[in-house]
C-alpha cells in the first residue's frame, strides 16, 4: 500500500481501489477519463486507507478491536450492537495523528480557494472492499452532507473511520467471509452539488427487477440524494431505451410520477434538515425530458467505460441548473446472475388482496407477519417471518436475510429495502403506504411479486416454481411469438426465448394507463363549459384534471401514455417484430372509460357492432383514432422503435381496409415507409372467403381464433346457454384456418400468416394442426411459450421441416 495520506480525485484511477476504496477510485477514474466526454463529476480529495491504518496503529487500538470481536455471533443482534458501539467509541476517541490532520486542513483550504470560504462538502466513507463484483458494501458506512469549515471536516472524517465498524458492516463482512482487518477505510471530501435546491437520485444501466440490459432506469426526488438512497420517499421513475438512444432518438419509454412528499435540504448551521415538499411540486416530474436523456447518455458512457452494468448516483445543482454524477459503482445483483436457467414463480390460487405496492423481484414468499417499527426492536424478529416496517436502512440487514419476504410503507425501487432484498433473492413489496397499520402481527400472508405488481394476499396460498434450462431449447422453423398485454411484465417476458410479439393489445394500456375516453380528452374545453350545469360531467372534468396534471392539451396525455406503454413492450423485444393491434374495445367497454357514457351508443350486441375498423374512419370516432396513430408514430419515429408493426382488428370488407389505411396515411403512418407493415386480423369468415382481396391490401394476416370460431359457429361465447359449443378445434373452423394459410402463401407477393388467438395456448393438438398447415408464426400466452416450442419442434421433425427456413 502506497504510504501517502491524501490524493486529489484527478490523481486517482480504478487501479487505486486498495488505496482509496471503490467510491473514491471510481470518482477519480471518471474525472480523468470521462470529463472529456461531457460527464460532470464534482471535484475533491481522498484521505487514503493508509491514513486510516496509520491512525489505528498510532493510537494503538487495533489489538483492542480484535479482542472485542473475539467469539462474535452476528445472529445475536443485541451482542453485535454492544460490541459495535464499543469499537466505534474507541476510534472516535482516538486522536488523529498531527501530520495527517495538517494534511486534511491544507487540502480543505485549497477547496476553499476554489469554491469560497467554508466551502460546503460531502464527507463520504469509501471502504477498500466495497463495490466488488461479488459483494456490495455500499451504504454500510457513514456519509455526511453540507459539512463546512476545517473543524467539522476533521470531526466527520473520524466519524467515517469509526463507521467501518457499524453493526451492519461487521455482520456483512462475517457473512461474506471477509477478515475485519483486511478491509480499510478511505474518506472522500467532495464539493457538494446544491441538489437541496433542485433534485437528485439514482440510476442503473439495467432494469433492477428483471435484469433486462437495454434500458437505463432513473429515479429522482427533490432535495439531497440520501432520501432516495435510503428509501424515505417514493421517487419519480424513468426508463430510457439504450439501443435507439445511441442512434440519436429520444426513447423515454416510461415516466412515472412519485409522491415525493419530503425532501432533505441544508440546515442553517451546516448539516441537513427534512422538510415537506409543496403539494403542487409533488405533481411535477423532477427532471425535464432533455435532462432524463442527458443522464441516460452519461449512464451509457459510464457503462461502456467500465464494461459492466453500473449503479450511479446523480444530482442537479439548483443554482447553476447543471447535472452531475456524484458516484458510480458496479451493479452487483443481475450482472452476476446466470440466465441459462429461468425460474418462474406461479401463484396457483387467489385470495383476498390486503395491500398492493411495487414488486421487487419476481418471486413469491409467505409466512407470519412481524410488524417492527424501529431498528432497536429487530431482536424480536424470527427466521421465516414476513418483515413489515415503514422502511429499512443498513441497520436492519441482520434480520432482512432471515425474512421470507419484506413489505414496507415507503421507498422506491432503488431504496435500501429493494437493493438488499434483490441481493438476497427475497420477494419484497415497497411503497404500500400503510402496511404497518393494515397488516397484523401473527397474520399469515402470501407476498406475491410474480405478476409485475406487488400484492399481499391473506393466507398461505399455493404456488409452484418452474425451472427451465434455456440452453436445451430447440430452434423451430415456425416462429414462436408471444401475446403481451401488460407493459410492466414485458422486460421479464422478453427474456423467455421468443421470436417477437404476435399480439400487443392496446386495450390494456388504455384501460390501465389512461382510463379516460379519448373523445372526452379531445373535447375537454367543451366539457368544462357543460360541467357548469351538469354534475355528472363536472365529475368527468375533475378526474381528467387530476390524471392529466401538467398537460395543457389533454389529448397529448392520451398520446404520451399510449406511446410509452407500446414502447415498453417494443423495447423489451427489440429488434424482433412487435405487432400492435389497434384498439378493439366494443361500445359497452368504451362506455366504461371515464366520460365514455357521453360518446357511446347502446348496442344490443356490441360483440358484432361498432368495433375495430368500422370506428377508425367513422367521423364520430376518427379524431380519437388519430391519437392512436400519433402514439404509434411517436414510438417509431421519435423513439426509433421501428420493430412496431400495426394490426387492424375486425375489418369486415376489403373496402374498409382501404379506408383505414388511408386514415392512417393522413395521420403520418404510411404503409411501407420506414419498414411499416400493416396486418389484418383474420377473425371474420369474410376475411377467409375474400383472403385474396385482403392479401392485395395488407402485408399479412393474424388469425384471431376466438372471434373466428364464434362467427363461424354463430354463437355468443359469453352466453352460458351455448358456451359448450364453442371449440376452436371444430372442423369448420379448421378448414377456414387451412384455407387462409393456403391463399396467403400462394398470393404474389407471398403474405405471412400468424395466429394470436387463445387456441394454440390451450390445445397442443391445435398448435400441431397449425404447423402441419405451414403457418408462419404462432403467438402464445407467455406461460406456454416454452412448452409449445418443444411441441412444435417435435411436429416439425416428424414432418421433416426442422431444417427448412421460413420463406418471406
Secondary structure, DSSP 8 states (H G I E B T S, - for coil): ----SEEEGGG--GGGHHHHHHHHHHHHHHHHHTGGGT-----EEEE-HHHHHHHHHHHT-HHHHHHHHTT--TT-HHHHHHHHHHHHHHHHHS---HHHHHHHHHHHHHHHHHH-TT--EEEEEEETTTTBTTB--TTSS-EEEEE-SHHHHHHHHHHHHHGGG-HHHHHHHHHHT--TTS--EEEEEEE---GGGSEEEEEESS-TTT--TTEEEEEEEES-THHHHHT-S--EEEEEEHHHHTTT---EEEEE-----EEEEE-TTSSEEEEE--HHHHTS-SS-HHHHHHHHHHHHHHHHHHTS-EEEEEEE-TTT--EEEEEEEE--SGGG---SEEEEEEE-S---EEEEEEEESS-EEEEEEEE--SGGGGGG--TT-EEEES---GGGHHHHTT-SEEEESS--TTSHHHHHHHHHT-EEEE--S-HHHHS-TT-EEEEE-TTSEEEEEES---EEEEEEEGGG----SSEEEEEE--GGGHHHHTTSS-S-EEEEEHHHHIIIII-B-HHHHHTHHHHHHHHTT-HHHHHHHHHHHHHTTT-SSHHHHHHHHHHHHHHHHHHHHTTS-EEEE-----HHHHHTSBTGGGT----S-GGGSS-THHHHTSTTTHHHHHHHHHHHHIIIIIS--TTEEEEE-S--SHHHHHHHHHHHHHTT--TTGGG--EEEEE-SHHHHHTHHHHHHH-SEEEE-HHHHHHHHHT--TT-TTTGGG--TTSHHHHHHHHHHHHHHHHSSS--EEEE-SSHHHH-HHHHHHHHHHT-SEEEEEGGGHHHHHHHHHHHHHHHT-TT-----
